[in-house]
Amino acid sequence: MKLSDIMGHANLSIYAEVAMVIFLIVFLTVAVRLFLPSRQQDLRDAARLPLDDESTPAAAPRKD
């Protein structure tokens, strides 16, 4: 008896289908939330962060 025969008779294919449905739900939720018109200003602000000269450093310089 091969391992593929054992796994084929175990009826585990439902797990792959459930995982696919969960993935699609999460992907669609993220995609819809990302492209909502109310989030456009937040995305523009986040895109400008690397170019912003007024940002403060994450940690103060060390005094040795």
CNS distance restraints for C-alpha pairs under 8 A (distance, minus, plus):
assign (resid   1 and name CA) (resid   5 and name CA) 6.58 0.50 0.50
assign (resid   1 and name CA) (resid   6 and name CA) 7.39 0.50 0.50
assign (resid   2 and name CA) (resid   6 and name CA) 6.59 0.50 0.50
assign (resid   3 and name CA) (resid   7 and name CA) 6.15 0.50 0.50
assign (resid   4 and name CA) (resid   8 and name CA) 5.86 0.50 0.50
assign (resid   5 and name CA) (resid   9 and name CA) 6.29 0.50 0.50
assign (resid   6 and name CA) (resid  10 and name CA) 6.31 0.50 0.50
assign (resid   7 and name CA) (resid  11 and name CA) 7.35 0.50 0.50
assign (resid   7 and name CA) (resid  12 and name CA) 7.36 0.50 0.50
assign (resid   8 and name CA) (resid  12 and name CA) 7.62 0.50 0.50
assign (resid  12 and name CA) (resid  16 and name CA) 7.63 0.50 0.50
assign (resid  13 and name CA) (resid  17 and name CA) 6.66 0.50 0.50
assign (resid  14 and name CA) (resid  18 and name CA) 6.14 0.50 0.50
assign (resid  15 and name CA) (resid  19 and name CA) 6.05 0.50 0.50
assign (resid  16 and name CA) (resid  20 and name CA) 6.17 0.50 0.50
assign (resid  17 and name CA) (resid  21 and name CA) 6.31 0.50 0.50
assign (resid  18 and name CA) (resid  22 and name CA) 6.22 0.50 0.50
assign (resid  19 and name CA) (resid  23 and name CA) 6.09 0.50 0.50
assign (resid  20 and name CA) (resid  24 and name CA) 6.15 0.50 0.50
assign (resid  21 and name CA) (resid  25 and name CA) 6.19 0.50 0.50
assign (resid  22 and name CA) (resid  26 and name CA) 6.23 0.50 0.50
assign (resid  23 and name CA) (resid  27 and name CA) 5.99 0.50 0.50
assign (resid  24 and name CA) (resid  28 and name CA) 5.98 0.50 0.50
assign (resid  25 and name CA) (resid  29 and name CA) 6.08 0.50 0.50
assign (resid  26 and name CA) (resid  30 and name CA) 6.19 0.50 0.50
assign (resid  27 and name CA) (resid  31 and name CA) 6.10 0.50 0.50
assign (resid  28 and name CA) (resid  32 and name CA) 5.95 0.50 0.50
assign (resid  29 and name CA) (resid  33 and name CA) 6.01 0.50 0.50
assign (resid  30 and name CA) (resid  34 and name CA) 5.95 0.50 0.50
assign (resid  31 and name CA) (resid  35 and name CA) 6.38 0.50 0.50
assign (resid  32 and name CA) (resid  36 and name CA) 6.22 0.50 0.50
assign (resid  33 and name CA) (resid  39 and name CA) 7.81 0.50 0.50
assign (resid  34 and name CA) (resid  39 and name CA) 6.90 0.50 0.50
assign (resid  35 and name CA) (resid  39 and name CA) 6.99 0.50 0.50
assign (resid  35 and name CA) (resid  40 and name CA) 7.41 0.50 0.50
assign (resid  36 and name CA) (resid  40 and name CA) 7.06 0.50 0.50
assign (resid  39 and name CA) (resid  43 and name CA) 6.29 0.50 0.50
assign (resid  40 and name CA) (resid  44 and name CA) 6.21 0.50 0.50
assign (resid  41 and name CA) (resid  45 and name CA) 6.15 0.50 0.50
assign (resid  42 and name CA) (resid  46 and name CA) 6.16 0.50 0.50
assign (resid  43 and name CA) (resid  47 and name CA) 6.07 0.50 0.50
assign (resid  44 and name CA) (resid  48 and name CA) 6.35 0.50 0.50
assign (resid  45 and name CA) (resid  49 and name CA) 6.54 0.50 0.50
assign (resid  48 and name CA) (resid  52 and name CA) 6.19 0.50 0.50
assign (resid  49 and name CA) (resid  55 and name CA) 7.87 0.50 0.50
